[in-house]
Amino acid sequence: MITEQQARVAYKQACEALGVPAHEDIVVQGGAAWPAGPVLCEDFEDRGIYAIVWDGGSYWSNGDNVTEWWSVATDAAGRAAGVYAEPFNHWSVALYPA
């Protein structure tokens, strides 16, 4: 598993590349309501991994943009040291050790 610091760097790089603000808080599935737009999720899908999850906003509602957000987020997040990023499903990009 990557470290929290690596996950934060990857997430911020993805948000910057997407032109959206990064949230400071890390969210947990099943926890409180998430803010719109991309969030950094800890223990995603109970798999012990971090993921960038887009729940709401223009990319979420417009299926035409799914490939675009995947491509941009995966490329940007994957530039963080020690991080490998890949699309997990239509609304998330998983972060793994490189």
C-alpha positions as CSV (number, residue, x, y, z in Angstrom):
1,M,0.0,0.0,0.0
2,I,1.2,3.5,-0.7
3,T,1.6,6.0,2.1
4,E,-0.9,8.7,2.9
5,Q,1.6,11.3,1.8
6,Q,2.1,9.6,-1.6
7,A,-1.7,9.4,-2.0
8,R,-2.1,13.1,-1.2
9,V,0.6,14.1,-3.7
10,A,-1.0,11.9,-6.4
11,Y,-4.5,13.3,-5.6
12,K,-3.4,16.9,-5.7
13,Q,-1.5,16.3,-9.0
14,A,-4.7,14.8,-10.5
15,C,-6.9,17.7,-9.3
16,E,-4.4,20.2,-10.7
17,A,-4.4,18.5,-14.1
18,L,-8.2,18.3,-14.1
19,G,-8.5,22.0,-13.1
20,V,-10.5,21.4,-10.0
21,P,-9.8,22.2,-6.3
22,A,-8.4,19.4,-4.1
23,H,-10.2,18.8,-0.8
24,E,-8.0,18.5,2.3
25,D,-9.9,15.7,4.0
26,I,-9.6,12.1,3.1
27,V,-13.0,10.4,3.0
28,V,-14.0,6.9,4.0
29,Q,-16.6,4.9,2.2
30,G,-19.8,4.6,4.3
31,G,-18.8,7.7,6.3
32,A,-20.3,11.2,6.1
33,A,-21.6,12.7,2.8
34,W,-18.8,13.4,0.4
35,P,-18.1,16.8,-1.2
36,A,-18.8,17.0,-5.0
37,G,-16.0,16.5,-7.3
38,P,-12.9,14.3,-6.9
39,V,-12.0,13.1,-3.4
40,L,-9.3,11.0,-2.0
41,C,-10.7,7.9,-0.4
42,E,-9.0,5.7,2.1
43,D,-9.5,1.9,2.2
44,F,-11.5,2.1,-1.1
45,E,-13.9,-0.8,-1.6
46,D,-12.5,-2.4,1.6
47,R,-9.3,-3.3,-0.4
48,G,-6.8,-1.3,1.7
49,I,-6.0,1.0,-1.1
50,Y,-6.4,4.7,-1.8
51,A,-8.4,5.9,-4.7
52,I,-9.4,9.2,-6.4
53,V,-13.2,9.0,-6.5
54,W,-15.4,11.4,-8.5
55,D,-18.8,11.5,-6.9
56,G,-20.8,14.3,-8.4
57,G,-20.0,17.3,-10.7
58,S,-19.6,17.5,-14.4
59,Y,-17.5,14.4,-15.0
60,W,-19.9,12.3,-12.9
61,S,-23.1,13.4,-14.7
62,N,-21.7,13.5,-18.2
63,G,-20.8,10.0,-19.3
64,D,-19.0,11.4,-22.4
65,N,-16.2,12.8,-20.1
66,V,-15.5,9.5,-18.3
67,T,-12.6,8.5,-20.5
68,E,-11.2,12.0,-20.4
69,W,-11.2,12.2,-16.6
70,W,-9.7,8.7,-16.3
71,S,-6.9,9.6,-18.7
72,V,-6.0,12.9,-17.1
73,A,-6.3,11.7,-13.5
74,T,-4.4,8.4,-14.2
75,D,-1.6,10.2,-16.0
76,A,-1.2,12.9,-13.4
77,A,-1.5,10.7,-10.3
78,G,0.9,8.2,-11.8
79,R,3.6,10.9,-11.9
80,A,3.8,10.9,-8.1
81,A,6.9,9.1,-6.8
82,G,6.2,5.5,-6.1
83,V,2.6,5.5,-7.3
84,Y,1.0,3.5,-10.0
85,A,-2.5,4.7,-11.0
86,E,-5.2,2.9,-13.0
87,P,-8.9,3.3,-13.6
88,F,-10.9,1.1,-11.2
89,N,-14.4,1.7,-12.5
90,H,-16.2,4.6,-14.2
91,W,-16.0,6.8,-11.1
92,S,-12.6,6.0,-9.6
93,V,-8.9,5.7,-10.2
94,A,-7.0,3.3,-7.8
95,L,-3.6,4.2,-6.4
96,Y,-1.1,1.3,-5.9
97,P,2.7,1.1,-5.2
98,A,4.7,1.5,-8.4
